């Protein structure tokens, strides 16, 4: 300690001698200016710029110097937009920490904006585990079961032959003034954008703007018509709902993934607890078997509510009502065979249950099962 004090005039720890830094203060300030001017600049272009001036450093050294200045490098972020968003430049970028998480697709401009619209589509699919329903074979006549299955399959085949399926996509933010003409012009604008024809795109955008103004004006007139007759309170209430955008709150959804399995076991608890095999009782000779007439079946089919949802067989209630005359004979035979054999086909025992929660849910018994 005395020798150190005589040599240096202090007993404090002195900095040790080491190799000279490859990047001095001047080059360090230059690196910071380059990154401030171009935030998307990576370490390799900075390394090339320093190498052109005679200074050879590694990319790790450049990143370390930038981190010392508070310019942190995020190498794990991935950019998903790989096309120009304004003219020939990509100015709108999206970064995430998951590679290939989204697929970016260009869409036409929104309104009078000079930036195109970027749609991000998730490239992954969530894994949903669903347990298939278990069908148990009871004391049912297989020939009778297959006959009923063939009838329902033939009805479904006829429905597919004579009806046209149309998919209508609705969005929660869909505007109330949206019309078929506006949708057609939107498709025309999208087609012109994909073809890259700037003149056609400009013309399509002009037509779309005029159609939107006309649709909004017609929608406003339809709302004003609700208040012309003060005696029609229902139409007035509809107009108030349209003006205030009144919507009923959707029911809260339980986020517990085990709830469907718990409800399935809860509703099937009687079947699980019943371990006794089904046994058919032999009827007495003097018993009269219940028999249905064709008139009764036809009357019942004609009284089916067409607004009711279809069952697991996907046969609409409207088909049963409109085709009551054609289906009466075959269903009468099926019902009488089932009553005569005292068995119910398995396909008639399957149903779809929708649990609707009551006012307060404290246990599984508070869910009302709707068929």
C-alpha positions in Angstrom: 0.0 0.0 0.0 2.9 2.4 0.9 4.6 1.6 -2.4 1.4 2.2 -4.4 0.9 5.5 -2.6 4.5 6.6 -3.4 4.2 5.6 -7.0 0.6 6.9 -7.9 -0.2 9.2 -4.9 -3.4 7.3 -4.1 -4.4 3.9 -2.7 -7.6 3.6 -4.8 -8.1 0.9 -7.4 -6.6 2.0 -10.7 -7.9 0.9 -14.1 -5.9 -2.0 -15.6 -4.3 -1.8 -18.9 -6.0 -3.7 -21.7 -6.4 -3.6 -25.5 -7.6 -0.5 -27.1 -11.3 -0.4 -28.1 -11.9 -1.0 -31.8 -14.8 1.6 -31.8 -13.8 4.9 -30.4 -16.2 7.7 -29.3 -16.3 9.1 -32.9 -17.4 5.8 -34.5 -19.8 5.2 -31.6 -21.5 8.5 -32.2 -21.7 7.7 -35.9 -23.4 4.4 -35.3 -26.0 6.0 -33.1 -26.7 8.6 -35.7 -27.1 5.9 -38.4 -29.6 4.0 -36.2 -31.5 7.1 -35.2 -31.9 8.1 -38.9 -32.9 4.6 -40.0 -34.5 2.6 -37.1 -34.9 -0.6 -39.2 -31.1 -0.7 -39.8 -29.5 -4.0 -38.7 -25.9 -4.6 -37.5 -24.6 -6.0 -40.8 -25.1 -2.7 -42.8 -23.4 -0.8 -40.0 -20.5 -3.3 -40.1 -20.1 -2.8 -43.8 -20.1 1.0 -43.4 -17.4 0.9 -40.7 -15.4 -1.6 -42.8 -15.5 0.8 -45.8 -13.7 3.3 -43.5 -11.0 0.9 -42.4 -12.5 -0.3 -39.1 -13.2 -4.0 -38.8 -15.6 -5.0 -36.0 -18.0 -7.8 -35.3 -21.8 -7.5 -35.3 -21.8 -8.5 -31.6 -19.7 -5.5 -30.8 -22.0 -3.2 -32.7 -25.1 -4.5 -30.9 -23.3 -4.2 -27.5 -22.4 -0.6 -28.2 -26.0 0.2 -29.2 -27.3 -1.5 -26.1 -25.0 0.7 -24.0 -26.7 3.8 -25.6 -30.2 2.5 -24.9 -30.9 1.4 -28.5 -31.9 -2.2 -27.8 -31.9 -4.7 -30.5 -34.9 -7.1 -30.7 -33.6 -10.0 -32.9 -36.6 -12.2 -32.1 -39.2 -10.0 -33.7 -40.4 -11.0 -37.1 -42.0 -8.8 -39.8 -45.0 -10.1 -41.7 -45.8 -7.4 -44.3 -43.8 -8.3 -47.5 -45.4 -5.9 -50.0 -45.6 -2.2 -50.7 -48.3 -0.3 -48.7 -47.9 3.2 -50.2 -46.7 3.5 -53.8 -43.5 1.4 -54.1 -42.6 1.6 -50.4 -43.5 -0.6 -47.5 -44.4 1.9 -44.8 -46.9 -0.1 -42.7 -45.1 -2.9 -40.9 -46.2 -5.5 -38.3 -43.9 -7.3 -36.0 -44.6 -10.2 -33.7 -42.4 -12.6 -31.7 -43.8 -15.7 -33.5 -42.5 -16.5 -37.0 -45.2 -17.2 -39.6 -47.9 -16.4 -37.1 -49.9 -14.3 -39.6 -50.3 -14.1 -43.3 -50.5 -10.5 -44.6 -52.6 -9.8 -47.7 -53.1 -6.5 -49.5 -56.5 -4.9 -49.7 -57.9 -1.8 -51.4 -57.6 1.6 -49.9 -60.0 2.7 -47.2 -61.8 5.9 -48.3 -59.4 8.5 -49.7 -56.3 7.2 -47.9 -53.1 6.8 -50.0 -52.1 3.7 -47.9 -53.5 0.4 -48.9 -55.3 -1.8 -46.3 -53.4 -4.7 -44.8 -55.3 -7.7 -43.6 -53.6 -10.1 -41.2 -54.9 -13.7 -41.3 -53.8 -16.1 -38.6 -51.8 -18.8 -40.2 -52.3 -21.2 -37.3 -55.3 -23.3 -36.2 -56.1 -23.8 -32.6 -56.3 -27.4 -31.5 -59.7 -28.2 -30.1 -60.3 -31.5 -28.4 -63.8 -32.8 -28.8 -65.0 -36.1 -27.6 -67.4 -37.9 -30.0 -70.7 -39.0 -28.6 -71.0 -42.6 -27.5 -73.9 -44.4 -29.1 -75.1 -47.5 -27.2 -77.0 -50.3 -28.8 -80.0 -51.4 -26.9 -82.7 -53.8 -27.6 -83.6 -52.4 -31.0 -84.4 -54.3 -34.2 -81.4 -53.7 -36.5 -83.5 -54.1 -39.6 -85.9 -51.5 -38.3 -83.1 -49.2 -37.4 -81.5 -49.5 -40.8 -84.8 -48.9 -42.5 -85.3 -45.6 -40.6 -81.7 -44.6 -41.3 -82.3 -45.2 -45.0 -85.5 -43.1 -45.0 -83.8 -40.2 -43.3 -80.8 -40.4 -45.7 -83.1 -40.4 -48.7 -84.9 -37.3 -47.4 -81.6 -35.6 -46.9 -80.6 -36.6 -50.5 -83.8 -35.2 -51.9 -83.3 -31.9 -50.0 -79.8 -31.6 -51.4 -81.1 -32.2 -55.0 -83.9 -29.7 -55.0 -82.6 -26.9 -52.7 -79.8 -24.4 -53.3 -77.4 -23.8 -50.5 -76.2 -20.2 -50.1 -73.7 -19.0 -47.5 -74.3 -15.6 -46.2 -71.5 -14.0 -44.1 -72.5 -11.4 -41.6 -70.1 -9.4 -39.4 -70.8 -7.7 -36.1 -69.6 -4.4 -37.4 -71.7 -4.5 -40.6 -73.2 -1.2 -41.5 -77.1 -1.0 -41.5 -77.1 0.9 -44.8 -75.2 -1.9 -46.6 -77.1 -3.0 -49.8 -76.6 -5.5 -52.5 -75.5 -2.8 -54.9 -72.8 -1.6 -52.5 -71.5 -5.2 -52.1 -71.3 -5.6 -55.8 -69.3 -2.4 -56.2 -67.0 -3.5 -53.3 -66.3 -6.7 -55.3 -65.7 -4.7 -58.4 -63.2 -2.5 -56.6 -61.4 -5.5 -55.1 -61.1 -7.1 -58.6 -59.7 -3.9 -60.1 -57.2 -3.7 -57.2 -56.0 -7.3 -57.7 -55.6 -6.8 -61.5 -53.4 -3.7 -60.8 -55.4 -1.4 -63.2 -55.1 2.0 -61.7 -57.7 3.6 -64.0 -60.3 1.0 -63.4 -59.5 1.2 -59.6 -60.0 5.0 -59.6 -63.3 4.6 -61.5 -64.5 1.8 -59.2 -63.7 3.8 -56.1 -65.7 6.8 -57.4 -68.7 4.6 -58.1 -68.4 3.0 -54.7 -68.4 6.4 -52.9 -71.5 7.6 -54.8 -73.3 4.3 -54.0 -72.4 4.6 -50.3 -73.8 8.2 -50.1 -77.0 7.1 -51.8 -77.3 4.0 -49.5 -76.9 6.2 -46.4 -79.5 8.7 -47.7 -82.0 5.9 -48.3 -81.3 4.4 -44.9 -81.9 7.8 -43.2 -85.2 8.1 -45.0 -86.3 4.6 -43.9 -85.5 5.5 -40.3 -87.5 8.8 -40.6 -90.5 6.8 -41.8 -90.7 5.0 -38.4 -91.8 8.3 -36.8 -94.6 9.4 -39.2 -97.3 7.5 -37.5 -97.3 8.3 -33.7 -99.8 5.5 -33.1 -97.5 2.7 -34.2 -95.3 2.4 -31.1 -93.5 -0.7 -32.4 -92.2 1.1 -35.4 -91.2 4.1 -33.3 -89.3 1.8 -31.0 -87.5 0.2 -34.0 -86.5 3.7 -35.2 -85.1 4.6 -31.7 -83.1 1.3 -31.6 -81.6 2.1 -35.1 -80.7 5.7 -34.1 -79.1 4.7 -30.7 -77.6 1.4 -32.0 -79.3 -0.4 -29.2 -78.1 -4.0 -28.8 -78.9 -6.6 -26.2 -75.8 -7.8 -24.3 -74.8 -11.3 -25.3 -74.7 -13.9 -22.6 -71.4 -14.4 -20.9 -69.5 -17.5 -22.0 -67.8 -19.7 -19.5 -64.1 -20.0 -20.4 -63.7 -23.4 -18.6 -62.7 -25.9 -21.2 -63.9 -28.8 -19.0 -67.5 -27.5 -18.8 -68.8 -29.4 -21.9 -67.5 -32.7 -20.6 -68.9 -32.0 -17.1 -72.3 -31.2 -18.6 -72.2 -34.3 -20.8 -71.6 -36.5 -17.7 -74.2 -34.6 -15.7 -77.0 -35.1 -18.3 -76.0 -38.8 -18.9 -75.7 -39.7 -15.2 -79.0 -41.7 -15.2 -77.7 -43.8 -18.1 -74.4 -44.3 -16.3 -76.0 -45.3 -13.0 -78.3 -47.8 -14.7 -76.3 -51.0 -15.0 -79.3 -53.3 -15.6 -79.6 -54.4 -19.2 -82.9 -53.6 -21.0 -85.3 -56.4 -21.1 -88.5 -56.5 -23.2 -91.6 -57.5 -21.4 -93.8 -60.0 -23.2 -97.2 -58.5 -23.7 -100.3 -60.5 -22.7 -102.5 -62.1 -25.3 -105.5 -59.8 -24.4 -103.5 -56.6 -24.7 -104.2 -54.4 -27.6 -101.2 -52.8 -29.3 -101.4 -49.1 -29.9 -101.7 -48.4 -33.6 -101.5 -45.0 -35.4 -103.5 -44.1 -38.5 -102.2 -42.2 -41.5 -104.6 -39.4 -40.8 -103.1 -38.9 -37.3 -99.5 -38.8 -38.6 -100.5 -36.5 -41.5 -102.1 -34.1 -39.0 -99.1 -34.1 -36.7 -96.7 -33.4 -39.6 -98.8 -30.5 -40.8 -98.7 -29.0 -37.4 -94.9 -28.9 -37.1 -93.5 -25.5 -36.5 -91.3 -24.6 -39.5 -89.2 -22.2 -37.4 -87.9 -25.0 -35.1 -84.3 -26.0 -35.5 -83.4 -29.3 -37.2 -82.3 -32.3 -35.1 -79.2 -34.5 -35.5 -80.5 -35.8 -38.8 -80.4 -32.2 -40.2 -83.9 -32.5 -41.7 -85.6 -29.1 -41.5 -89.0 -28.9 -39.9 -90.3 -27.1 -43.0 -89.7 -30.2 -45.1 -91.7 -32.3 -42.7 -94.6 -29.9 -42.9 -94.6 -29.2 -46.6 -94.1 -32.9 -47.6 -96.5 -34.3 -45.1 -98.6 -36.1 -47.7 -95.5 -37.8 -49.2 -94.0 -38.8 -45.9 -97.2 -40.0 -44.1 -97.3 -43.6 -45.3 -93.6 -44.4 -44.6 -93.6 -42.7 -41.2 -96.8 -44.5 -40.3 -95.3 -47.9 -41.0 -92.1 -47.0 -39.0 -94.1 -45.8 -36.0 -96.4 -48.8 -36.0 -93.5 -51.2 -36.2 -91.8 -49.4 -33.3 -95.0 -49.6 -31.2 -95.6 -53.2 -32.1 -92.0 -54.3 -31.2 -91.9 -52.0 -28.1 -88.5 -50.7 -29.2 -87.3 -47.2 -30.3 -84.6 -46.9 -33.0 -81.3 -45.6 -31.8 -81.3 -42.7 -34.2 -84.5 -41.4 -32.7 -82.9 -41.4 -29.2 -80.0 -39.0 -30.2 -80.6 -35.3 -29.7 -78.7 -32.1 -29.4 -78.9 -30.3 -26.1 -78.1 -26.6 -25.7 -77.4 -25.7 -22.0 -78.9 -22.3 -21.3 -77.8 -20.7 -18.0 -80.4 -19.5 -15.6 -80.3 -16.2 -13.7 -77.4 -17.3 -11.5 -75.1 -20.3 -12.1 -73.8 -22.0 -9.0 -73.9 -25.6 -10.1 -74.5 -27.7 -13.2 -78.2 -28.0 -12.2 -78.6 -24.3 -13.0 -78.2 -25.0 -16.7 -81.6 -25.5 -18.5 -81.2 -28.2 -21.2 -83.0 -27.2 -24.4 -83.5 -29.8 -27.1 
